[in-house]
């Protein structure tokens, strides 16, 4: 009788441990609009930061169009690199 009770309690504890230690499955898929918004946000944010830095560099160094052009290109490259990383992460899933 005592052994049965211990056995039942052990089974309950094992079941509870399995439930808490089982990794959750991702069932929610990202919608196309959400994915597009994420990609466009990555590119636009990188471009805005690049242009902002370029304008600041031009203001303080007096290199009127060159800082803006160079940092715009850096921003575009950073944006596309971020998009590439997001695509690789999604591809692995």
Secondary structure, DSSP 8 states (H G I E B T S, - for coil): -HHHHHHHHHHHHHHHHHHHHS---------HHHHHHHHHHHHHHHHHHHHHHHHHHHHHH--HHHHHHHHHHHHHHHHHHHHHHHHHHHHH-
